[in-house]
């Protein structure tokens, strides 16, 4: 498939830099040869767990090539930090339209990042990338016969 225009970027937000880096590495492996920007904003440093809203804002700003960014987060304060990061985009010199082009995705971190990158590699828009990432546990659930569905 020929992709017209820049691909949607993916930002991985995790409390653990090792986890964020590993998830991004899996995504890059799946999209080998595709030009999907995947950035990691994880941990406070190589060994300290935590999230940094300014680092997330910088990752969003530098990953957006004009098609938008899908942000996947691990849990708890990572979600809060990603929300705060949207308010910090002006402070890190982001294009004024970047906030409107950014989607915070409720998908699972590892499966979501891999599926998001694969979908972005097809040239899909940010809403489709986010929707596919949010549904990323579907194949595993089906395979394992897990029928419980979370409330919408």
Residue pairs with C-beta under 8 A, 6 or more apart in sequence:
1 122
1 123
2 123
3 34
3 35
3 121
3 122
3 123
4 123
5 66
5 67
5 123
6 65
6 66
6 67
7 34
7 35
7 36
7 37
7 65
7 67
7 120
7 121
7 123
8 36
8 67
8 68
8 69
8 70
8 116
8 120
8 124
8 125
8 126
8 129
9 36
9 37
9 38
9 39
9 63
9 64
9 65
9 67
9 68
9 69
9 70
9 120
10 24
10 27
10 36
10 37
10 38
10 39
10 63
10 69
10 70
10 71
10 72
10 113
10 116
10 117
10 120
10 129
11 38
11 39
11 40
11 41
11 56
11 59
11 60
11 63
11 69
11 70
11 71
11 72
12 20
12 23
12 24
12 27
12 38
12 39
12 40
12 41
12 42
12 72
12 109
12 113
13 20
13 41
13 42
13 51
13 56
13 59
13 71
13 72
13 73
13 74
13 78
13 81
13 82
14 20
14 23
14 40
14 42
14 43
14 51
14 73
14 74
14 78
14 109
15 42
15 43
15 49
15 50
15 51
15 74
15 75
15 77
15 78
16 42
16 43
16 49
16 74
17 40
17 42
17 43
17 45
17 46
17 47
18 43
18 46
19 42
19 74
19 109
20 40
20 41
20 42
20 43
21 40
21 42
22 110
23 40
23 109
23 110
23 113
23 114
24 38
24 39
24 40
24 113
26 110
26 113
26 114
27 36
27 38
27 113
27 114
27 116
27 117
27 118
28 38
28 117
30 114
30 117
30 118
30 121
31 38
31 117
31 118
31 120
31 121
34 117
34 120
34 121
36 117
36 120
36 121
37 63
37 65
38 63
38 113
38 117
39 59
39 62
39 63
40 59
41 51
41 52
41 55
41 56
41 58
41 59
41 85
42 51
43 49
43 50
43 51
44 50
44 51
44 52
50 77
51 77
51 78
51 81
51 82
52 81
53 81
53 82
53 84
53 85
53 88
54 85
54 88
54 91
54 92
56 71
56 81
56 82
56 84
56 85
57 85
57 86
57 88
57 89
57 91
57 92
57 94
58 92
60 69
60 71
60 85
60 86
60 89
60 94
60 98
60 102
61 89
61 92
61 93
61 94
61 95
61 98
63 69
64 94
64 95
64 98
64 101
64 102
66 101
67 101
67 125
67 126
68 101
68 102
68 103
68 125
68 126
69 98
69 101
69 102
69 103
69 126
70 102
70 103
70 105
70 116
70 120
70 126
70 129
70 130
70 133
71 82
71 85
71 102
71 103
71 104
71 105
72 105
72 107
72 109
72 112
72 113
72 116
72 133
73 79
73 81
73 82
73 104
73 105
73 109
74 109
79 104
82 104
83 104
86 99
86 102
86 104
89 98
89 99
89 102
90 96
101 126
102 126
103 126
103 127
103 129
103 130
105 112
105 116
105 130
105 133
105 134
106 134
107 115
107 116
107 130
107 133
107 134
107 135
107 136
107 137
108 136
108 137
111 133
111 136
111 137
111 140
112 133
112 134
112 136
113 133
114 136
115 132
115 133
115 135
115 136
116 129
116 130
116 132
116 133
116 136
118 132
119 128
119 129
119 132
119 133
120 129
124 132
140 146
